[in-house]
Amino acid sequence: MARTVSGAMSTAQASRLTQPGYLAQIDWPVVVRLCTRGTASYFSQTWVGGALKVKNVQWAPSGVQKASIQLLNSNGAYGIVVLGNGVADTRIRLWAFDAAATADADPVLVFDGVGDDASINQETVAIDLVTQRSGVLFSPRSYITQDAGFSITPQEGRSITWGGQRYAFSRKS
């Protein structure tokens, strides 16, 4: 897929000295936007600097991505947010950018997944990221109802076998 980059990004890529950084968006009930460099403005949003480290961004041949982020927790605020909202299934996105390229089109999305687990101490909150949690991939979350668009619904108590698993139909409680 071809991508057009701005003149500033072309210059930054050709430079002998680069200024790489990451943007992170954590979709808690109140969205948190952080930057590994100073406070920045991209996508008509302010990204707060100084509280984020990005580590171990990986891509497996299977397409699975993993990464980890650390949030500065010196005042305990991020620890409280993690304890209150959790990180499991919370959408988290990472963009890579160069500080010399400031157009909205310059940051490149390098991770789009969810939080897996977190560890909290007095200085940092570490969050492991995965493409999708296996619980999400393998647990059905859809209900077969007329409201969901199904015109023929199975009788309660009937079961089917699918992919080595047995599913029994019951009323949603």
N, C-alpha and C positions, 0 to 999 in steps of 0.2 A: 504494500500500500504506500503510495507516494504521499509525502507530506511537505507542504510549503512552509518554510520557516521565515521569520522576519529577518531583516537586515542585521538587527542587533544580535539575534541568535546565531546567524552565520558568522558574524565577527567574533562572537564569544567562542564558537566551536573552533575557529581557526587560530585563536589566541594561544600563545605559549603558556599563559597563566589563566586558569579558569576559576570561577567562583561558584562551585556547585552547591545546591541546596535542595531541601525537600519541603513540600507542603503536605500537611496531613489534615484530613477532615474526618472527625469522629461524629457519627450521627446519633448522639444521645438525644433525649427530649429537647435539650437546648444544645444545638450543634456547636462543636468546638473546632476552631480552625487555628492550626499552629504552623510555625515556620522554623526551620533549623537555623536560618540566618536571622537578621533583625526583622522587626515588624514590616510587613509588606502588603501590597494591595494587588490582588489578582482576581479576575472574574467578578469585579464589583464588590469584593468582600475584603475585609481586613483580616490578615493572618498574623497572629501574635507571635513574636519572636522570643527566643531564649529559653523556652521550656520543653524543647523536643529534641530527641536523638533518634535517628533511624538506623537500624542494624540488620544485617543478614537478609537483604532482599534476595530471594532465590526463585528460580524458575526450574521446575522439574521437566524432563522430557514429556511426561504425561500431561503437561499443561497446568499442573498444580503450582500455585505460588505460595510462598511463605515469607514472612518478615517478622520483625519485632520492633517495637517502638518503646522509648522510655520518656516519661513525662516527669518534669521537675516537680517534686512534691514537698518542698521545704516548708510550706505553710499548711500542708495536709489537705489542701482543697481537692486535688485530683484523687487522692485516696478516698475521700468522702464521696465524690462523684462515682467512682468505680464501685464502692460498696453499695451505694444507693441505686445505681442503674445497671450494674454489671457490665460485662463486655461480650458475653456469649451472644452470638447472632447480631451484634451491633455492627452496622456497616461502617467500614473504615477504608478511606482511599488515600493513596499517596501519589504525589506528582513530583517529578524531578525537574529542576530548572537551573539556570545560571543567573546569578545576580546581575550580570551585565545585560540580560535580555528581559525587559519588563513588560512586553505586550501580553495581553490575555491569552494569546494563542501560543506563547512560548513554553509554558510548563507542559510536560509530557506525563500522562497518566501511566504509572508503572505498577500500581497495585490497586485492585478493586476487590475487596473481600470483606471478611468479618473478623471480629475479635474471637479468640479461642479461649484463652485464660489470662489471668493477671496475677502478678505478685506485687505486694505493697510493702514498702519500708519507709523510714522517716525521710529519706532523700528523694526516692524515685518511685514511680509506678511503672512496672514493666508489663507490656501487653504483647502477647504472641498473636500473630495474625495468620490466617489461613484463607484460601480461596473460598471454601465453604466448609462448615463443620460437617463431619460425617453423620451426625444426628439429623441434620437438615436434609442431607442427600438421601438417607435411607429410611426416614420416618414419614409416612404419609400424613399430609396436613390438609388434604382436601376432603370435603364432605360431599357425598353424592345425594343431592337434594334437588327438588324442582326449582328452588330459589337459585341454585348454582347453574341452572340451565339444562338439567337432565330431565327428559320427558318420561323415561321409564326408570323407575327406582326399584331396586331389589327388595324382596320381602325380608323383613327383620328375621334374623336367625340363620339366613342362608349364608353359606361360605363359599369362597373360591380359593384356588391355589394359583399363585402368580410368583414366578421367580424363586421357587423353593419356599415361599412363605404362604401361610394360610391366613386369609382375612375373613373375619365374620362381620356381617352387617348388623348394626344395632342402631338404635335411636341416639341422636346426638344429645348429650346430657349437659 
